[in-house]
Amino acid sequence: KKSTITGPSINSILETVPRIPQVKTPSSPSSSLFSAIRHGKGDAVLTLNVGGTEFTTLRSTIESNPVLRKCVQGAQTNGELTRGGAVFIDRDPKSFGLILAYLRNRVDGVSYNSKYGKLSHSPHYIKLPEDTQLLSDLFVEARHFQLYELEKHLCKQTLLTSIASITGGNPFDTMHSWFKTARGTLLGFAGGGSILMTMQNGVESLLPFKLPAFLRAGFDLKEAENSDGETNELGTAAVA
């Protein structure tokens, strides 16, 4: 007969190993302040005072954005950050309506390019304005509120904005700077006025869109001024 060696089982060995006590971490302030279900339990109407203009929205909309959530949290612990019951946010109200509309549509899963109730791969939650200055301002606000999808959407407005976005700055301001530099350089040469007009027509003929108003202003010889603030003679002669 073969002798068998018996020993303690693995389970009995593990039972002798001291266990590490579990430490319960306290819940974060954000989890206690924000547990709203969209149009349900915990949701509520909030009023925001953005640069002196009031906006009304839901708690669940605010919760979806870390920057706004932090602002409301600060107001709940510091009464000095409220004004007439509204949470004060120190931003320009001009573009905030679009920011709020973007957040609402994103939370509700609604976009301008969705099909049959399904979101596209790159949903467009708002219809962007045509005015280039508004686009430039919206880009700044999108970056502030950490809306990187909206920021990316703005950068892809045109081929020129896509190229300008490589610099990492505001693509609309970058384009304006490029055209302003090009205008100043060409005006330094004889016949610069006619070259500028040819360049404008040539650029627009190659692109599938019309140059925005503030970029066309970069070619507008009537706006060309010298360092003394007087109208450039070359520009005046070219448009006469």
Secondary structure, DSSP 4 states (H G I P E B T S, - for coil): ---------HHHHHHHSPPPPPPPPPPPHHHHH--PPTTSTT--EEEEEETTEEEEEEHHHHHT-HHHHHHHHHHHH-GGGEETTEEEE-S-TTTHHHHHHHHHHHHHT--TT-BTTB--SS---SPPPS-HHHHHHHHHHHHHTT-HHHHHHHHTSSHHHHHHGGGSS-HHHHHHHHHHHHHHHHTTSTTHHHHHHHHHHHHHHHSSSPPPHHHHTTT-GGG-B-TTSSBPHHHHHHH-
